[in-house]
């Protein structure tokens, strides 16, 4: 990721270098980063609470059917498919601080409207579909902008620390938010839980609004045409054989997983008899596996091999996910449904994080810096854009063949998703090639040369 700035015209000698201890001071002492960090933490908390509150509200208060839950799941991720490709290039042309504040305010206003209509008895599934669509668009812009903002805000020498802190915050939010939401649902209704989300977004906007850093945007003429910038990122992904297989695995896995996840809340509340608080605790306990995966991912990659760990981790996705539909027959044998749900969630999140750390690191090392943002936007378009399609398929299957057969269909699909990386050279590779090796082995590209000062967007995970 690169940032642009204007060189100073003053030829005077630079000021004396700061002491090493001052340069290495933690970003926790950086006022503007603390404000961004606070805003991001509250935004992530709000997103996780929304992901619990909206489906619970749909099932318990609106009596949503299987098909309606699939449509709601599709709406929650539709923005990745609709605007996933151009969003990175658009954000590169905007002031990141303004994008973050606008996204927070849009999410707060939309959720406040949902609460007002719900409390006056005018809520409907159509309202939730519209709200989820707007929320997904705002979240796409927020996520891209906050990732893009870090280098300019803290400097390239601190970017690793900044990204690490933001990623750790996201992981903590994934663990804590469902438990907090479930506990709150014991004493308040789902619409009132959404009020908590509104507050988190408003405070997030306030925190980001206090950032004093001034952004220097590139001149309008420095941006390549939007279509050319997008096409260049897509060509890079298509021309890399190993990257194609990883994208195929991730995209198929996300699509089939979304088909099952669209029905998980309905399955847990109606078929397994859990209450919202119990479901929140299940989600939180399962997310702990992701934290453990983040701690052990690097060590596992060194032990198994940084290439081999990608197919090996993908091999565990299906067995872990199979514990979700197994909760139903195991309950008949006297096993509490929470046990397989937590075990399956923890195992799946563990191996997904291990897989993501390995393949995202490979992508970042493989791609030239000037293409990194557009490459990631192209990958996101495929691997996240498949999710609304999967959710729609899951909703349709759930309404025609039933919830449990749909979950087993998702398990079968996740099994097939591992084939592209299992049947690839990755399985025999301890070390993954970098940009130089793949460039030497790749055929000459027929694409036109990159623009000399094209923008780069955010680096994102799967």
VEXVO-566812 format. One line per 8 residues: number of its first residue (from 1); their letters; for each residue x, y, z of C-alpha. Coordinates in nm, 4 decimals. Layout:
NUM) A) X Y Z ~ ...
//
This chain:
1) XXXXXXXX) 0.0000 0.0000 0.0000 ~ 0.1331 0.3372 -0.0901 ~ 0.0371 0.6857 0.0070 ~ 0.0798 0.9982 -0.1881 ~ 0.2096 1.3288 -0.0664 ~ 0.3685 1.6424 -0.2082 ~ 0.7436 1.6911 -0.1643 ~ 0.8324 2.0042 0.0256
9) XXXXXXXX) 1.0019 2.2764 -0.1783 ~ 1.2172 2.4004 0.1086 ~ 1.5763 2.2735 0.0631 ~ 1.6609 2.3369 0.4293 ~ 1.8184 2.0453 0.6118 ~ 1.5774 1.8113 0.7895 ~ 1.5365 1.8365 1.1657 ~ 1.7396 1.6029 1.3840
17) XXXXXXXX) 1.6141 1.2457 1.3920 ~ 1.4003 1.1552 1.6875 ~ 1.5435 0.9099 1.9356 ~ 1.4745 0.5447 1.8563 ~ 1.2650 0.5059 2.1706 ~ 1.0371 0.7920 2.0621 ~ 1.0016 0.6592 1.7085 ~ 0.9052 0.3163 1.8393
25) XXXXXXXX) 0.6533 0.4413 2.0910 ~ 0.3317 0.2391 2.0868 ~ 0.0452 0.3694 1.8754 ~ -0.1627 0.3561 2.1918 ~ 0.0027 0.6941 2.2652 ~ -0.0797 0.8321 1.9170 ~ -0.3855 1.0594 1.9716 ~ -0.5281 1.0355 1.6193
33) XXXXXXXX) -0.4771 0.6597 1.6000 ~ -0.6497 0.6187 1.9375 ~ -0.9502 0.8015 1.7942 ~ -0.9538 0.5826 1.4840 ~ -0.9038 0.2727 1.6993 ~ -1.1946 0.3725 1.9241 ~ -1.4187 0.4409 1.6277 ~ -1.3271 0.1133 1.4612
41) XXXXXXXX) -1.3809 -0.0853 1.7828 ~ -1.7280 0.0619 1.8302 ~ -1.8077 0.0126 1.4612 ~ -1.7029 -0.3534 1.4784 ~ -1.9039 -0.4027 1.7975 ~ -2.2093 -0.2473 1.6346 ~ -2.1731 -0.4647 1.3236 ~ -2.1516 -0.7820 1.5311
49) XXXXXXXX) -2.4521 -0.6829 1.7439 ~ -2.6501 -0.6042 1.4292 ~ -2.5600 -0.9462 1.2888 ~ -2.7306 -1.1022 1.5924 ~ -3.0170 -0.8572 1.6485 ~ -3.1629 -0.8461 1.2963 ~ -3.1964 -1.2256 1.2436 ~ -3.3338 -1.2758 1.5978
57) XXXXXXXX) -3.5858 -0.9953 1.5383 ~ -3.6866 -1.1521 1.2067 ~ -3.7398 -1.4986 1.3572 ~ -3.8975 -1.4084 1.6911 ~ -4.0981 -1.0951 1.6107 ~ -4.1778 -1.1227 1.2397 ~ -4.2071 -1.5030 1.2093 ~ -3.9647 -1.5160 0.9155
65) XXXXXXXX) -3.9724 -1.8224 0.6912 ~ -3.6697 -2.0098 0.5619 ~ -3.6831 -1.8243 0.2307 ~ -3.7119 -1.4876 0.4044 ~ -3.4083 -1.5643 0.6201 ~ -3.2134 -1.6515 0.3057 ~ -3.3155 -1.3226 0.1463 ~ -3.2137 -1.1341 0.4608
73) XXXXXXXX) -2.8735 -1.3060 0.4599 ~ -2.8306 -1.2107 0.0948 ~ -2.9183 -0.8489 0.1666 ~ -2.6626 -0.8348 0.4491 ~ -2.3795 -0.9221 0.2067 ~ -2.5143 -0.7954 -0.1274 ~ -2.2865 -0.4909 -0.1338 ~ -1.9793 -0.7108 -0.1758
81) XXXXXXXX) -2.1230 -0.8374 -0.5043 ~ -2.2751 -0.5120 -0.6289 ~ -2.0070 -0.2563 -0.5385 ~ -1.7174 -0.4784 -0.4295 ~ -1.5016 -0.4041 -0.7343 ~ -1.5319 -0.0254 -0.7674 ~ -1.5542 0.0567 -0.3944 ~ -1.1770 0.0504 -0.3423
89) XXXXXXXX) -1.1138 0.2835 -0.6351 ~ -1.3910 0.5152 -0.5182 ~ -1.2509 0.5358 -0.1657 ~ -0.9080 0.6191 -0.3094 ~ -1.0681 0.9319 -0.4550 ~ -1.2303 1.0401 -0.1250 ~ -1.1177 1.1679 0.2132 ~ -1.1075 0.8602 0.4362
97) XXXXXXXX) -1.2105 1.0413 0.7543 ~ -1.5215 1.1756 0.5848 ~ -1.6087 0.8306 0.4483 ~ -1.5792 0.6760 0.7960 ~ -1.8005 0.9394 0.9581 ~ -2.0621 0.9174 0.6806 ~ -2.0744 0.5384 0.6994 ~ -2.1254 0.5469 1.0767
105) XXXXXXXX) -2.4013 0.8083 1.0538 ~ -2.5788 0.6217 0.7737 ~ -2.5771 0.3008 0.9787 ~ -2.7050 0.4843 1.2872 ~ -2.9884 0.6543 1.0970 ~ -3.0988 0.3321 0.9243 ~ -3.1062 0.1342 1.2476 ~ -3.2864 0.4171 1.4288
113) XXXXXXXX) -3.5551 0.4032 1.1583 ~ -3.5871 0.0263 1.2070 ~ -3.6304 0.0745 1.5826 ~ -3.8907 0.3502 1.5396 ~ -4.0980 0.1428 1.2972 ~ -4.0627 -0.1707 1.5095 ~ -4.1778 0.0028 1.8289 ~ -4.4809 0.1516 1.6487
121) XXXXXXXX) -4.5801 -0.1858 1.5012 ~ -4.4861 -0.1062 1.1404 ~ -4.1858 -0.3368 1.0990 ~ -4.1797 -0.5885 0.8162 ~ -3.9374 -0.8170 0.6397 ~ -3.9289 -0.5679 0.3532 ~ -3.8043 -0.3070 0.5983 ~ -3.5285 -0.5413 0.7178
129) XXXXXXXX) -3.4249 -0.6206 0.3594 ~ -3.3890 -0.2513 0.2772 ~ -3.2070 -0.1771 0.6005 ~ -2.9666 -0.4687 0.5501 ~ -2.8859 -0.3533 0.1958 ~ -2.8007 0.0000 0.3082 ~ -2.6041 -0.1301 0.6083 ~ -2.3985 -0.3616 0.3878
137) XXXXXXXX) -2.3081 -0.0747 0.1526 ~ -2.2063 0.1494 0.4434 ~ -2.0019 -0.1302 0.6015 ~ -1.8117 -0.1952 0.2784 ~ -1.7074 0.1695 0.2598 ~ -1.6229 0.1837 0.6311 ~ -1.4048 -0.1287 0.6164 ~ -1.2161 -0.0153 0.3067
145) XXXXXXXX) -1.1667 0.3395 0.4334 ~ -1.0339 0.2457 0.7765 ~ -0.7859 -0.0005 0.6248 ~ -0.6730 0.2618 0.3734 ~ -0.6462 0.5356 0.6361 ~ -0.3897 0.3663 0.8614 ~ -0.0696 0.4247 0.6533 ~ -0.1362 0.7952 0.6064
153) XXXXXXXX) -0.2379 0.8400 0.9686 ~ 0.0538 0.6650 1.1435 ~ 0.3242 0.6350 0.8755 ~ 0.4519 0.3256 0.6982 ~ 0.6939 0.2420 0.9808 ~ 0.3971 0.1852 1.2153 ~ 0.1504 0.0306 0.9707 ~ 0.2036 -0.3287 1.0883
161) XXXXXXXX) 0.1371 -0.2331 1.4494 ~ -0.1692 -0.0324 1.3474 ~ -0.3199 -0.3133 1.1393 ~ -0.2445 -0.5662 1.4133 ~ -0.4304 -0.3581 1.6702 ~ -0.7305 -0.3158 1.4410 ~ -0.7396 -0.6880 1.3563 ~ -0.7144 -0.7821 1.7240
169) XXXXXXXX) -1.0034 -0.5470 1.7999 ~ -1.2153 -0.7133 1.5329 ~ -1.1432 -1.0570 1.6796 ~ -1.2357 -0.9402 2.0287 ~ -1.5598 -0.7901 1.8944 ~ -1.6482 -1.1215 1.7295 ~ -1.6037 -1.2973 2.0634 ~ -1.7597 -1.0395 2.2939
177) XXXXXXXX) -2.0490 -0.8963 2.0913 ~ -2.2649 -1.2111 2.0618 ~ -2.2300 -1.2789 2.4357 ~ -2.3144 -0.9159 2.5198 ~ -2.6059 -0.9197 2.2768 ~ -2.7342 -1.2513 2.4084 ~ -2.7165 -1.1285 2.7669 ~ -2.9008 -0.8078 2.6770
185) XXXXXXXX) -3.1706 -1.0070 2.4976 ~ -3.2540 -1.1699 2.8310 ~ -3.3836 -0.8354 2.9619 ~ -3.4671 -0.6312 2.6504 ~ -3.6235 -0.7056 2.3124 ~ -3.4378 -0.7216 1.9822 ~ -3.5537 -0.3708 1.8749 ~ -3.4103 -0.2241 2.1958
193) XXXXXXXX) -3.0833 -0.4100 2.1339 ~ -3.0702 -0.2301 1.7993 ~ -3.0814 0.0968 1.9965 ~ -2.7486 -0.0072 2.1490 ~ -2.6147 -0.0456 1.7943 ~ -2.7298 0.3068 1.7089 ~ -2.5378 0.4445 2.0060 ~ -2.2176 0.2574 1.9137
201) XXXXXXXX) -2.2255 0.4011 1.5609 ~ -2.2892 0.7555 1.6833 ~ -2.0023 0.7391 1.9328 ~ -1.7812 0.5893 1.6602 ~ -1.8600 0.8843 1.4312 ~ -1.7819 1.1262 1.7151 ~ -1.4453 0.9597 1.7867 ~ -1.3389 0.9608 1.4207
209) XXXXXXXX) -1.4615 1.3193 1.3857 ~ -1.2057 1.4288 1.6468 ~ -0.9122 1.3118 1.4321 ~ -0.6960 1.6152 1.3513 ~ -0.4905 1.4640 1.0697 ~ -0.5276 1.6418 0.7347 ~ -0.5377 1.4247 0.4230 ~ -0.3696 1.5176 0.0962
217) XXXXXXXX) -0.5627 1.3700 -0.1919 ~ -0.3860 1.2970 -0.5224 ~ -0.4669 1.5319 -0.8068 ~ -0.7701 1.4266 -1.0074 ~ -0.5581 1.3592 -1.3153 ~ -0.3387 1.1074 -1.1326 ~ -0.6155 0.8485 -1.1122 ~ -0.6422 0.6010 -1.4025
225) XXXXXXXX) -0.9912 0.5465 -1.5428 ~ -1.2042 0.3391 -1.3076 ~ -1.2677 0.0625 -1.5609 ~ -0.8978 0.0296 -1.6443 ~ -0.8002 0.0161 -1.2768 ~ -1.0544 -0.2585 -1.2039 ~ -0.9590 -0.4608 -1.5137 ~ -0.5913 -0.4570 -1.4217
233) XXXXXXXX) -0.6621 -0.6059 -1.0795 ~ -0.8836 -0.8775 -1.2286 ~ -0.6206 -0.9695 -1.4883 ~ -0.3580 -1.0174 -1.2206 ~ -0.5790 -1.2629 -1.0290 ~ -0.6756 -1.4568 -1.3419 ~ -0.3141 -1.4919 -1.4633 ~ -0.1814 -1.6442 -1.1362
241) XXXXXXXX) -0.2489 -2.0232 -1.1277 ~ -0.2058 -2.0721 -0.7527 ~ -0.4053 -1.7594 -0.6734 ~ -0.6876 -1.8791 -0.9027 ~ -0.7142 -2.2035 -0.7062 ~ -0.7158 -2.0239 -0.3709 ~ -0.9862 -1.7837 -0.4899 ~ -1.1932 -2.0767 -0.6207
249) XXXXXXXX) -1.1656 -2.2570 -0.2862 ~ -1.2522 -1.9486 -0.0830 ~ -1.5374 -1.8378 -0.3088 ~ -1.7029 -2.1806 -0.3171 ~ -1.6530 -2.2279 0.0557 ~ -1.8078 -1.8899 0.1341 ~ -2.1025 -1.9530 -0.0982 ~ -2.1984 -2.2886 0.0544
257) XXXXXXXX) -2.1269 -2.1678 0.4060 ~ -2.3582 -1.8706 0.3469 ~ -2.6295 -2.1114 0.2317 ~ -2.6192 -2.2808 0.5704 ~ -2.5564 -1.9701 0.7791 ~ -2.8701 -1.8043 0.6424 ~ -3.0702 -2.0634 0.8376 ~ -2.8545 -2.1115 1.1473
265) XXXXXXXX) -3.0426 -1.8644 1.3699 ~ -3.3769 -2.0129 1.2657 ~ -3.2370 -2.3664 1.3128 ~ -3.1049 -2.2898 1.6618 ~ -3.4125 -2.1031 1.7887 ~ -3.6923 -2.3130 1.6352 ~ -3.5454 -2.6586 1.5783 ~ -3.2961 -2.6902 1.8642
273) XXXXXXXX) -3.4917 -2.4855 2.1169 ~ -3.2156 -2.2415 2.2148 ~ -3.3056 -1.8950 2.3392 ~ -3.1355 -1.5802 2.2017 ~ -2.9066 -1.5523 2.5041 ~ -2.7905 -1.9116 2.4645 ~ -2.7356 -1.8564 2.0928 ~ -2.5226 -1.5491 2.1655
281) XXXXXXXX) -2.3046 -1.7491 2.4030 ~ -2.2685 -2.0237 2.1421 ~ -2.1495 -1.7728 1.8827 ~ -1.9054 -1.6147 2.1268 ~ -1.7603 -1.9462 2.2430 ~ -1.7188 -2.0597 1.8846 ~ -1.5338 -1.7400 1.7907 ~ -1.2675 -1.8154 2.0525
289) XXXXXXXX) -1.1260 -2.0694 1.8083 ~ -1.0444 -1.7834 1.5742 ~ -0.8392 -1.6098 1.8407 ~ -0.6442 -1.9302 1.9001 ~ -0.5952 -1.9692 1.5261 ~ -0.4513 -1.6182 1.5022 ~ -0.2001 -1.7022 1.7760 ~ -0.0883 -2.0325 1.6201
297) XXXXXXXX) -0.1192 -1.9607 1.2467 ~ 0.2418 -1.8569 1.1936 ~ 0.3782 -2.1490 1.3960 ~ 0.1583 -2.3999 1.2098 ~ 0.2650 -2.2575 0.8740 ~ 0.6325 -2.3043 0.9654 ~ 0.5705 -2.6576 1.0904 ~ 0.3456 -2.7834 0.8086
305) XXXXXXXX) 0.4801 -2.5574 0.5343 ~ 0.3432 -2.2223 0.4208 ~ 0.2122 -2.3716 0.0971 ~ 0.0840 -2.7013 0.2373 ~ -0.1036 -2.5363 0.5268 ~ -0.3553 -2.3858 0.2801 ~ -0.5006 -2.7187 0.1544 ~ -0.4514 -2.8853 0.4934
313) XXXXXXXX) -0.6600 -2.6209 0.6712 ~ -0.9243 -2.6289 0.3944 ~ -0.9555 -3.0050 0.4523 ~ -1.0886 -2.9405 0.8054 ~ -1.3645 -2.6965 0.7045 ~ -1.6303 -2.9568 0.6255 ~ -1.5834 -3.1838 0.9324 ~ -1.6016 -2.8765 1.1568
321) XXXXXXXX) -1.9124 -2.7414 0.9870 ~ -2.0813 -3.0847 0.9940 ~ -2.1161 -3.0540 1.3716 ~ -2.3899 -2.7930 1.3162 ~ -2.6452 -3.0271 1.1521 ~ -2.5220 -3.3112 1.3763 ~ -2.6507 -3.1133 1.6751 ~ -3.0047 -3.2293 1.5907
329) XXXXXXXX) -2.9506 -3.6112 1.6000 ~ -2.7055 -3.5759 1.8875 ~ -2.9731 -3.3929 2.0878 ~ -3.1984 -3.6955 2.0471 ~ -2.9187 -3.9010 2.2037 ~ -2.9060 -3.6713 2.5043 ~ -2.6189 -3.4430 2.4008 ~ -2.6989 -3.0744 2.4661
337) XXXXXXXX) -2.7094 -2.8959 2.1281 ~ -2.4765 -2.6252 2.2596 ~ -2.1906 -2.8775 2.2749 ~ -2.1634 -2.9623 1.9012 ~ -2.2483 -2.6038 1.8020 ~ -1.9671 -2.4586 2.0126 ~ -1.7197 -2.7322 1.9119 ~ -1.8020 -2.6914 1.5432
345) XXXXXXXX) -1.7844 -2.3128 1.5582 ~ -1.4519 -2.3159 1.7419 ~ -1.2930 -2.5686 1.5054 ~ -1.4228 -2.3924 1.1949 ~ -1.3111 -2.0460 1.3066 ~ -0.9695 -2.1857 1.4046 ~ -0.9000 -2.3408 1.0637 ~ -1.0538 -2.0509 0.8707
353) XXXXXXXX) -0.8182 -1.8057 1.0433 ~ -0.5162 -2.0315 0.9818 ~ -0.6173 -2.0574 0.6152 ~ -0.6748 -1.6835 0.5836 ~ -0.3448 -1.5845 0.7418 ~ -0.1563 -1.8124 0.5011 ~ -0.3377 -1.7193 0.1807 ~ -0.3635 -1.3447 0.2513
361) XXXXXXXX) 0.0088 -1.3320 0.3290 ~ 0.0758 -1.5133 0.0006 ~ -0.1391 -1.2643 -0.1885 ~ 0.0380 -0.9668 -0.0325 ~ 0.3828 -1.1069 -0.1110 ~ 0.2857 -1.2132 -0.4628 ~ 0.1294 -0.8884 -0.5800 ~ 0.3231 -0.5741 -0.6807
369) XXXXXXXX) 0.2503 -0.2883 -0.4370 ~ 0.0883 -0.0740 -0.7066 ~ -0.1704 -0.3474 -0.7710 ~ -0.2324 -0.4595 -0.4150 ~ -0.5556 -0.2696 -0.3554 ~ -0.7091 -0.3611 -0.6889 ~ -0.6015 -0.7243 -0.6529 ~ -0.7654 -0.7418 -0.3097
377) XXXXXXXX) -1.0794 -0.5740 -0.4419 ~ -1.0962 -0.8340 -0.7202 ~ -1.0517 -1.1203 -0.4744 ~ -1.3130 -0.9720 -0.2401 ~ -1.5584 -0.9403 -0.5274 ~ -1.5379 -1.3144 -0.5954 ~ -1.5022 -1.4594 -0.2480 ~ -1.7495 -1.2267 -0.0718
385) XXXXXXXX) -1.9733 -1.1685 -0.3724 ~ -2.0589 -1.5388 -0.3724 ~ -2.2158 -1.5079 -0.0258 ~ -2.5474 -1.3387 -0.1183 ~ -2.5953 -1.5971 -0.3920 ~ -2.5372 -1.8754 -0.1413 ~ -2.7780 -1.7194 0.1084 ~ -3.0520 -1.7066 -0.1548
393) XXXXXXXX) -2.9914 -2.0722 -0.2453 ~ -3.0019 -2.1652 0.1234 ~ -3.3297 -1.9832 0.1769 ~ -3.4881 -2.1480 -0.1267 ~ -3.3688 -2.4957 -0.0296 ~ -3.4787 -2.4453 0.3302 ~ -3.8312 -2.3615 0.2168 ~ -3.8498 -2.6584 -0.0238
401) XXXXXXXX) -3.6589 -2.9496 0.1348 ~ -3.6236 -2.8295 0.4961 ~ -3.3624 -2.6736 0.7213 ~ -3.1644 -2.9833 0.8166 ~ -3.1203 -3.1133 0.4560 ~ -3.0079 -2.7634 0.3567 ~ -2.7406 -2.7656 0.6261 ~ -2.6132 -3.1029 0.4992
409) XXXXXXXX) -2.6138 -2.9587 0.1462 ~ -2.3915 -2.6793 0.2771 ~ -2.1562 -2.9352 0.4357 ~ -2.1284 -3.1190 0.1017 ~ -2.0552 -2.7941 -0.0790 ~ -1.7868 -2.6925 0.1704 ~ -1.6281 -3.0362 0.1145 ~ -1.6160 -2.9780 -0.2616
417) XXXXXXXX) -1.4725 -2.6295 -0.2099 ~ -1.1462 -2.7794 -0.0818 ~ -1.0822 -2.9665 -0.4096 ~ -0.9171 -2.6766 -0.6003 ~ -0.6383 -2.6448 -0.3415 ~ -0.6139 -3.0151 -0.2532 ~ -0.5661 -3.1076 -0.6208 ~ -0.2945 -2.8476 -0.6730
425) XXXXXXXX) 0.0825 -2.8060 -0.6333 ~ 0.0152 -2.6349 -0.2993 ~ -0.0120 -2.9718 -0.1259 ~ 0.3535 -3.0470 -0.2008 ~ 0.4943 -2.6985 -0.1380 ~ 0.6603 -2.6002 0.1877 ~ 0.7453 -2.2515 0.0616 ~ 0.5301 -2.0283 -0.1543
433) XXXXXXXX) 0.6804 -1.8271 -0.4404 ~ 0.7051 -1.4505 -0.4277 ~ 0.6390 -1.1947 -0.6962 ~ 0.9768 -1.2440 -0.8658 ~ 0.9401 -1.6205 -0.9105 ~ 0.5857 -1.6051 -1.0426 ~ 0.6685 -1.3177 -1.2749 ~ 0.9551 -1.5175 -1.4258
441) XXXXXXXX) 0.7332 -1.8217 -1.4778 ~ 0.4263 -1.6385 -1.6045 ~ 0.3616 -1.5801 -1.9752 ~ 0.3944 -1.2229 -2.0991 ~ 0.0871 -1.0199 -2.0193 ~ -0.1050 -0.8685 -2.3079 ~ -0.2536 -0.6016 -2.0866 ~ -0.1511 -0.2453 -2.1276
449) XXXXXXXX) 0.1131 -0.1107 -1.8885 ~ 0.0019 0.0143 -1.5518 ~ -0.0549 0.3816 -1.5101 ~ 0.2489 0.5480 -1.3541 ~ 0.0675 0.6680 -1.0447 ~ -0.2377 0.4463 -1.0086 ~ -0.4082 0.4289 -0.6721 ~ -0.3833 0.1455 -0.4309
457) XXXXXX) -0.6651 0.0374 -0.2121 ~ -0.6905 -0.1454 0.1173 ~ -0.5454 -0.4804 0.1910 ~ -0.8185 -0.7042 0.3157 ~ -0.8686 -1.0509 0.4413 ~ -1.0951 -1.3121 0.2977
//
